[in-house]
Amino acid sequence: MRVSALWVYPVKGAAGMPAQSVPVEPWGLRHDRRWMVVAADGSPVTAARARALLTVRVAPLEDEGLRLDAPGQPALTVPTPFDGPRVAVRLSRLDEAVDAGPAAAEWFSAVVGRPVRLVWMADPRRRTVSASHGGQPSDRLSLADAGPVMVASTASLARLDEWVAPTVAEHGGSSPVPLDMRRFRPNVVVDGVEEAFVEDGWKRVQIGSVEMRFAEHCDRCVVPTVDPDTLVGGVEPIRTLARHRRWDRHVYFGVRLVPTGGGSIAVGDAVTQL
């Protein structure tokens, strides 16, 4: 098994940035989900609530901030707001973040079509992985929903493609097959897996030089039903996952892992079950 793709999502809900190699920190891949768009009440505005976020391309500028691009919008560089004001946010196990300023607020408001602001997480050590999501007291988390690193395999996606086609034929409508892995927003894509959904059984795994621990199966929201290029939504693949991969009132695809050591991972690295 090997890493076939790496994705970093600097802004929660925005388009992913492909990477060839990336350092791994206790709270996930470097630059992953350190920024977030919030509504006036501090609640997260994600792609599930604002599909236009999927059109936002983000390039981190190391410690200097972000470069933002979106159709119809001028490019914008947002400096890291080290001395910015703290504002209240409504995210589990996090009550405040740093406001990124009026220029970023105006830019993202134009993208999503309503007043929003951009905030930055200054210190990921302040947020933990919930025990209900497989966390231990020492685990730390960025602005990601539930776990530091989301992993999916191409074999599982291929099996889902096989399931979707007859479901669409049965119910009618257009088929999204072959599904684009970007719909599932993984950090690490693994190829060379002999059996679909073998990742469900991982307890510990080594990716390149980095060891990770299984935290939980990844439950899916409506975002995978949205084409990341056209923003057109539908019912697949959630409808099909509900038929084949539903338990505890959720549908699942991929797994969430917690790094237990540091290092870097790269496309082509071996993935070994420990």
Secondary structure, 3 states (H helix, E strand, C coil): CEEEEEEECCEECCCCEEECEEEEECCEECCCCCEEEECCCCCECCCCCCHHHHHCEEEECHHHEEEEEECCEEEEEEECCCCCCEEEEEECCEEEEEECCHHHHHHHHHHHCCCCEEEECCCHHHCECCHHHCCCCCCECCCCCCCCEEEEEHHHHHHHHHHHHHHHHHHCCCCCCCCCHHHHCCCEEEECCCCCCHHHHCCEEEECCEEEEEEEEEECCCHHHECCCCCCECCCCHHHHHHHCEECCEEEEEEEEEECCCEEEECCCEEEEC
